[in-house]
Amino acid sequence: MKRIFKKLAPPPKWQPVVVVLLGILTGILILVVHASEAHSYISDRPETCINCHVMYPQYASWSKSSHREAANCADCHVPHDNFVRKYYFKAKDGMRHATIFTARAEPQVIEIKPAGINVVQENCIRCHVELVETTRIVEVTGRGHAKGDGHRCWDCHREVPHGTVRSLSSAPFSLVPRLPSLTPKWLERITSGDNE
């Protein structure tokens, strides 16, 4: 182990510079993790979905829907067949979202991707299996629908649970919980003049 450390260690005259740079990078990493609320993505809380402003209309429409009492965002948009698939999907989807939103490349119209279509269809069937079995569409999958084999649940139930939300501008006055400030409390006290 000492040999590996010696190979990786910078020359003695560069060590202070490297330590300072590593400190700066660590500070930036901690700030990014804190500002992005990265820890919140492990949970299934619906408020996590509005960490990014482009999801406000979807959150607002869900919060007024009948699904609000029975299902949150993750209940519909994340696989539930096993633990590994659930967190792999969340990580993959989350990294894609983080990349898009960091690059400011979010689309005006939010549309579900093919992998998400399969997951939502699976979850519609999972929650409504008794109803679906009586209508004999339990075999319909997102992939099957793409091949022309049957309909997705929302082909008929278009307004469930997001209504007619199509774009960022479709619900400009959506009421959503306010995101917490990134400014630490101690700094807010100093800047506001409350030095109690």
N, C-alpha and C positions, 0 to 999 in steps of 0.2 A: 504494500500500500504506500509506503514511504517513497519507493522508487517511482511510482506513478505520479505522486504529488510533486516530486522533484522535477519530473519531465514536463509537467504542466505549469510549474511555477515560472513566472517571468524573471528576467535578470534582476538582481538586487536594486539597481538604480530605477527600474520601472515599477517595482512593487508598490510604492505609495500612489502612483498614478493609477495603477490597476485597481487598487483598493478603493480609491475615490470613484473611479468609473463604475465599479461593481456596486458601490453604495448608491450612486445616482440611478443606475439601471434598476436596482432593487426598489428604490423609492418610486420610480415611475411605474414599475410593475404593480406595486401595492396600490398606488393611486388609480391605475386602470382597473384593477380588480374591484376596488371600492366604488369607483364611479360607475362602473357597469353593473354593479350589484351581481357579480358573477355567482356568488353563493346562492342567490335566489333561484337560479335555474335548476337547482337540484330538487326543489320543492315542486308541488303541483298547484301552487296558489295562482289564481287567475290574474292577480295584480302584476305578477311577473311579466305577463304578456304585454303590459303597457309600459315596460321599461323603455320601449321605443315608441315614439309618438305616432308612428304610422298605424299602429294597431288600435288607436283610440276608437274609431267607429265600430270595429269588430267587438271590442270590449263593451262599449256602450249598448250595442244592439243585443249582445248576449245577456247583459245585466237586466234587460227589460223583457227577456224571453221566458217561456215556460221551462226551458232547460236549466235556467239559473238555479232552480231549487233542487235539481237532480244531478247535474253534471257541470264540471268546470272545463276549462279549455283542454287540459290534459286528458280528461276522460274521453274526449272525442278525437283529439289530434295526436295522441301518443299510443303506441301499441301496448296492449295489456296481457299478451299471452305468456310472456316471461320477463323476468327482471333484466336479463342481459340485453334483449332486444329493445326494451323500453329505454334504458339509459344510453344504449348505442344510438338509437334514433334521436333522442333528445340532444346528445352531443353532436351528432352529424348535422342535424337541422339547426341547432344553436350556432355552430361554427359558420354555417352558410349565412344565417341571418346576421351574425356579428360582422362578417366580412362585407356583406351588402350594405349594412347600415353605417359601418365605419367608413366605407368608400363613398357614402352618400349616393348610392346607386339604386335606392329603393324605387320600385315602380309606382306609378300613380294609382294603378289598379292592382290590388293584391289578389292573386289567384293561386289556388292550391296546386302544388306540384304532383306528378304522378305517384310518387311514394306516399304522399299525404292522402291522396285519393283512396288508395288501398287501405290505409289505416283508418280513415274515417268510415269507410264502408264496413270494415270489420267491426268497428265499435258500434255503429248503428245496429248491426245484426246482434252483437253481443248483448246490448241493453234491451233490444226489442225482439228477442228471439221467439217468444211465444206468438207475437203478432206476425212476425216474418214467416214462421213455419206455416201458419194458416193461409198465407197468400202465396206460398211456394216460391219465394224469391230468395230463400236462405242461401242458395248456391251462387248468387250473383256476387262477383268480386270486382274490384276496380280494374284488375287486369282483364277479367272476362268481359267487362263492359267495353273496354278499349277494342276488343276483338269482335264486338257486335253481339255478345252473349248477354242479353238482359239489360236491365236498367239499374242505375245507382239509386239509392234511396232518395237523394235530393233532386233527381230528375222530376219527381212528382212533388216532393215536399220542399219546394224552392225557398220558402221563407224561413225554414228552420235551421238554426236558431238566429241567424244574422239578418233576417229581413232582406231588404234590397240594397244593402251596403255594397257598393261597387268600387268606390274610390275614396281617397282622402278628403275630397271635397263634397262627398255625398252626405256627410253629417258634420258640418263645420262647427256646430254648437253642442257637440256631444259632451255630456257631463261625465267626467271620469275622476277618480281620486287623484289628488295632486301628488306628484312625485316628491319625495323628500329632498331637501337641499343637500348639496354635496359639501357645503361649507361646514367645517367642524363647529360645534356649539361654542367652544372657547373663542374661536375667531369671530363668530357672530356677535358674542358679548362685547368683544373689544371694539369691533367696527360700529356697533350700534350705540356705544357709549355707556352700556350697562356694566360697569366694573364692580359688581357686587361680590 
